[in-house]
Structures are given as C-alpha cells and as structure tokens.
C-alpha cells in the first residue's frame, strides 16, 4: 500500500511540474473542461514516463508516437534473461466505469518484438525461429500473462477490469469513488491526434436523480458526519479546559 501511495504521489508531483513548465496546457484544459473534453499531450506522456522510470533499469527507452486514432508505444525491457525491444499500436476502443467495474477494451496492432542481444535463452530461440505468432498479440498475451485484471484476450483485443485487482476490490473507498464518478460522467471516446490523447466525456449518463443521490451519499453525508465529529471534538476540548481549574482545586483539597 505504501509503495502504491508513493507511486501515486510521484505521478502527481510529475504532473504538477509539467503544468508549471507548460502553463498553456492549464488554459487549454480549463477551456476543454467546459465541453467535457480533456487532452493529454503526448509530450507529457513522454515526460512522465521519463520521470517515473528514471530510477529503474527494468524498462528503458520508452517511446510514444501518434498513429491516429491510436498511439504507438515502444520500450526496451528484460524478459526471461533476454533483452528485448517491443512495440505496438494501441487503440482504446472503450472505457466503462461503474460501481462494480473499471473496464478498458484495448486493440493492439503492428506488434513487433526484436532481440537486442544474441542470447541463448528460450525466448531468443523462439524469436530466431519465428515461432511466436505476433499476428494475434492478444491471444499470445492471454497465454503469457496470468493476471486477475485480464478478463479476455483474443485476437487483437484485450479487455481489462482493473477493479478485479485484489487491492482495489477490497477497498470500500474505491467503490464509493466509482459510484460517484459513474453517476456524474462516462467516457464517450478516446482518440489520438498528432499532438494529444483526446478524451471526450458524457455528463450525467443516467440522468440527474442518480447523480444527486450519488453526490449526497458519497460527498454530502460523509462530509457532514466529519463536520459533526470535528465540532463535538472541539466542544469536548473546550469543556475539558474550562473544568481543569476546578479539578486542580479539588485535587489540592483532597491531597492528590
């Protein structure tokens, strides 16, 4: 949990530094928010990847290049003692957020996997013999990866449900946040142009009444409870300080 918190803090700090260095993005984000449109510059993704991977040697030389409406992602990494360079065109076909799911459907095309060294390993042998079928990358991924978040992998399409991760599934706060978000907005489309990843949202997908209920349940009621607890604690503290002189006098009389 601590590691996850530190990673999240690193992401926020890196994003904050990027916005300070690029104030135009703040103005663009504010204008886009009016139309429920958000854009993440591809240069920001490159910069963020460099920040997060600065102190690690597991993944290096990450590249993001636009291939509208998708994004070309490449990186160097180690797999089974073999140094590899992999890349793929990634297209986000759908994102579904609900109280019980965080679903992402991704399509992968033009997958490439190259050896960066002449190694005598099983992975190197398979690549040299062209024994890996990269034309169906999702199917191959389904055989290689055993993860609770991987719902389906077939052909060139991968479906993930991030809420199936044990750490997220057991956290009641995550369900509350998802209930609030899913009542307020839904993701209509994710696409890439030459400079940015564009995210178009749809407001109040289930109507006004469910949104009001979610805000009352997840924001107003917990907030009011915290205010009441703080007020009661403050009153108890004041009362205790007011009575302390009397208590000291009684202690002196009784010899305590």
N, C-alpha and C positions, 0 to 999 in steps of 0.2 A: 504493500500500500504506500509506504514512504517513497519507494522508487517511482511509483506512478505519479505521486504528487510532485516530486522533483521534476519529472519529465514534463508534466503539465505546466509547472512554473517556468521551466526553461522555454517552452513554446510561447507562453505569454510574454516573457521578457524579450524573446527574439522578435516577436511580432510588434511589440511596443517600440523597440529600437528601429525596426524597419519603418514604421509610421513616422517616427521622429525624423528619419533621414529622407522620407518621401512625403512631405505634407500634402502634396496634390492628391494622394490616394485617400486622405481623410475627407477632403471636399468631394471627391468622386463617390466615396462610399455613402456620404450623407445624402447626396442627390439621388443615388440609386435606391437608397432605403425608402424613399418616398414612393417609388413604384415597386417596392418589394423585390428589387434586383440587387444582387451583390456580386462583386467581381473580385477575384483574387489574381493579382498579376503573376504571370509565370516567373518573372524575375524574383518575386517574393518567394515562390516555391523553391527556386534555386538557392536563394539566400538562406532560407530557413533550413533546407537540407544541409547546407554547409555548416550552419551553426550547430545543428543537432548532432552531426557526425564528426565534429571537429576532434573529439577526444576518443574516437573509436577507429579501429582498423578492420572491423568486420565488413563494412560496406564503404566503398570509396568511389570517387569519380562519378557521382550521380548527375545525370543529365536529364533535363526536362525540355522538350521541344514541341511546339504546337504542330498538330496534324488534324486540323478542324474536320469534324467536331470533336476530336479526341486529343489525346496527349501522348507523345512518345516519351517513354521512360527507359533509361538505361543506367546500369550500375555495374561495378566490379565487386565480386564477393567470393568467399570461400565456401565450397560445398564438398563434404567428404574428402578433405585434404586436397582439394583441387581448386586452383584459382581460375575463376570464370568471369566472363563478361556477358551479361544478359540484357535483353531489351525487348520491348513490346509496345504496340499501340494500344492504349487503354481508352475505352469509351464507357461512360456511365450511362446505362440505359434506364435506371430508375432508382429512387431512394424513397423508402417508406418508413415513416416514423409513427409509432403508435404506442400506447401504454405497455404493450407486451412484445414489441419487436422494434429492432433497428435494422431494417433490411436494405441492402445495397446489391443491385444487379450490375455486374461489370462484364463487358465484352472485350476480349483480348484478341488482337490480330497481329500479324507480321512478327511473330516471336522469333528471336534469334538467340543462340547460345553458343559462345565461342570459348575455346581454350586460350588462356593467357600464358600457359607454360606447358612444356612437354612432360606430363606426369604419367606415372604408371599406376593409375587408380581405376576402379570400376567405372566411375563417371567419365573419365578421359577415354577409356576404351569404348564406351557406348557412343560417345560423340565422334570418335575417329571412325567408327564403323557405321555411322549414320543410323544407329539403331533406335534413337529416340524420335518418336513421331511428334514433331513440333507443329504439325498442321492441326492438331486437336489439343491445344495447350491446356484447356480447362480439364479435359479428361485426364491428361497426364498429371496435372496438379492434384486432382482428386485421388490418384494412386499414391502420390508422394507425400501429401500433407494430411496429417491427422489432427484436425482442429475442431473444437466444438462449435466454432462460429461458421464453419463451412457447411452450408445447408445443401448445396448442389453444385456440381461441377461437371459439365458435359459439353463436348464440342468446343466452342469458343466462349461459352458463357459461364460465369461464376456467380453464384448467389450466396451472399453472406448475411448472417444475422448476428450482429455484434452483441446483442443482449443475451445470447446463449453463452457468452463467456462467464464462467462461474463467479468471477469477482463482481461483474456487473449484475448478474442475475440475482445475487444475494443482497444487493444494496437497495434498500427501500427508497432511498433518495433518488436513485436513477429512475425508478418507475414514476415517481412524482414529477420529476422534470419532464419525462417523456409525455406524461399525460397533459401537462401544461403546454408544451410545445406543439404536440399533435392537434390540440384544440385551437391553437392560435394560427399556425401556419403549416403548410405542407410544401414539399419540393415539387415543382411542376416540371422543371427541366434543368439539366446540367450540360453545358456545351463549352467548347473552347474556340476562341478566335485566335488571331495571330499574336495577341499580347496577353490575354486574360482567360481565366476559367470563369465562365458566367453562370450564375445560379439564379434561376427565376423561381420565386416563391408564390404560393397562392394563400391569401389571407382567409381566415375563418372557414376552413374546408367543410366543417359540419354545421355551420350556422352560428348565430350569436349566442343562443341559450347555452349550448355546451361550452362555449368559450367563457361565458360568465361563470358557469358552475366550476370550471377548472381553475379560474383565477381566484374565486372565493375559497375553493378547497386547498389550493397549493400556495397561495400568497396571502390572502386576507386573513383567514383563520389562523394559520401558524404565526403570522406577524402580530396579530392581536394577542395571541397567547404569550408571545415573547415580551410584548409591552406590559402585559399584566404581571408577569413574573418579575420583570425588572422593577415595576412600581412597588409591588409587595416587598421585594428585597430592600428597596430604598427606604420604605416606611419602617420596616423592621430594624434597619440600621440606625435610623434617626431615633426611634423609640428606645433602642438599646443605649445610645449615647445620652439621652435625656435621663434615663434611670440610673446611670452609672454613679453619679454623686451620692444618691440615696443608698445605693448598695455599698459604697465605700464607707458611709457613716455607720450603717448597720454592722459592717464588718469590724469597724473600730470599737463600737459599743460591746459587741459580743467577743471581742478579743481575737478575731480570726484574721 
